[in-house]
Amino acid sequence: MSETATAFAEEIKTLGEKIVGLTLKQAKELSDYLKEVHGIEAASGGAVMMAAPAEAGPAAAAVVQTEFDVVMTSFGDKKLDVVKVVKNLTGLSLMDAKKLVEGVPAKIKEQVSKEDAEKVKAELTEAGATVELK
C-alpha cells in the first residue's frame, strides 16, 4: 500500500490531510457545500455519486456523530444549584465552577459519548440550566 501512497501528488496528499483533520461541524459544512454548490451528494454506504472530488467521502462518513460536547446556554433561576452540579461534574473548584456557569454559553464536557452527554444534560437540566448537545 505504501507504493500506492507515493504515487499521489503532493497537493492531493495535503488536501487529504486537511480533510482528515476536519471537525465534525466542518465536515458537515463541507458536505452541505458540495451538495448545494456542485450537486455532489454521498450515496448510502459512503460511496460518492457523480464524479465527485475526494472531499465528499470523508465529509459524508463524518455525519455520524459519536462524540458530543455538552454546552450550557443558560443557568436559569437557580444559579447556585447549577454551580454545584457543574462543580461535581467537572471537578473544578467552587469559584471556577461559578465562573464557568456565569460565562454561558459554556462547554461543560467535551467529546463524550452520547450516553454520557445525555446524563450530564439531565443533571444540569434538573438543576435548572438550559443545555444543548453539539
C-alpha positions in Angstrom: 0.0 0.0 0.0 2.9 2.4 0.6 3.8 2.1 -3.1 0.4 3.4 -4.0 0.6 6.3 -1.5 3.9 7.5 -3.0 2.1 7.8 -6.4 -0.1 10.6 -5.2 0.7 14.2 -6.0 1.8 16.4 -3.1 -1.2 18.7 -3.4 -3.5 15.6 -3.2 -1.8 14.4 0.0 -2.0 17.9 1.5 -5.7 18.1 0.7 -6.3 14.7 2.1 -4.6 15.6 5.4 -6.8 18.7 5.6 -9.9 16.7 5.1 -8.9 14.1 7.7 -8.3 16.9 10.2 -11.8 18.5 9.8 -14.0 18.7 12.9 -17.5 17.2 12.6 -19.1 20.6 12.1 -16.6 21.4 9.3 -17.1 18.1 7.6 -20.9 18.6 7.7 -20.5 22.1 6.3 -18.2 20.7 3.5 -20.8 18.0 2.7 -23.6 20.6 2.5 -21.4 22.9 0.4 -20.6 20.1 -2.1 -24.3 19.2 -2.3 -25.7 22.7 -2.7 -23.0 24.3 -4.9 -21.8 21.4 -7.0 -24.7 18.9 -6.8 -22.4 16.2 -5.3 -24.1 14.0 -2.7 -22.8 11.0 -0.9 -24.7 7.8 -1.5 -25.5 5.4 1.3 -22.5 3.4 2.3 -20.1 6.3 1.8 -19.8 5.9 -2.0 -20.0 9.1 -3.9 -22.5 9.8 -6.6 -21.4 11.6 -9.8 -17.7 12.3 -10.4 -17.2 13.9 -7.0 -13.9 15.1 -5.6 -12.4 13.1 -2.7 -13.8 15.6 -0.2 -17.3 14.1 -0.3 -16.3 10.7 1.0 -14.9 11.8 4.4 -17.5 14.5 4.8 -20.3 12.1 4.3 -18.8 9.5 6.6 -18.3 12.1 9.3 -22.0 12.8 9.5 -22.5 10.0 12.1 -21.6 11.8 15.3 -20.1 9.6 18.1 -18.8 12.3 20.4 -20.7 15.2 21.8 -20.0 18.5 23.6 -22.4 19.5 26.4 -22.9 23.2 26.2 -24.8 25.1 28.8 -26.6 28.1 27.3 -28.3 29.4 30.4 -28.1 28.7 34.1 -31.8 29.6 34.8 -33.2 30.9 38.1 -31.2 28.5 40.3 -27.6 29.6 39.7 -26.3 28.1 42.9 -27.8 24.7 42.2 -26.3 24.7 38.7 -22.9 25.8 40.0 -22.9 22.8 42.5 -23.8 20.4 39.7 -21.1 21.9 37.4 -18.5 21.6 40.2 -19.4 17.9 40.7 -19.4 17.1 37.0 -16.1 18.9 36.2 -14.1 18.6 39.4 -13.5 22.3 39.3 -13.2 24.4 42.4 -16.4 26.2 43.5 -15.0 29.5 42.3 -14.0 28.1 38.9 -17.4 26.4 38.5 -19.1 29.7 39.3 -17.0 31.5 36.6 -17.8 28.7 34.1 -21.5 29.0 34.8 -21.6 32.8 34.6 -19.7 32.6 31.3 -22.6 31.0 29.4 -22.6 29.7 26.8 -20.0 27.3 28.3 -18.8 23.8 27.4 -19.3 21.7 30.5 -18.0 18.4 28.9 -16.2 17.9 25.6 -16.1 14.8 23.3 -18.1 12.5 25.5 -20.3 9.6 24.3 -24.0 10.3 23.6 -25.0 8.3 26.8 -22.6 10.4 29.0 -23.7 13.6 27.3 -27.4 12.8 28.0 -26.6 12.1 31.7 -24.8 15.4 32.1 -27.6 17.2 30.3 -30.2 15.6 32.5 -28.3 16.6 35.7 -27.9 20.2 34.5 -31.5 20.5 33.3 -32.8 19.1 36.6 -30.8 21.9 38.4 -32.4 24.5 36.2 -29.9 25.0 33.4 -30.6 25.1 29.7 -28.3 22.7 27.8 -27.5 21.7 24.2 -25.6 18.8 22.8 -23.4 19.6 19.9 
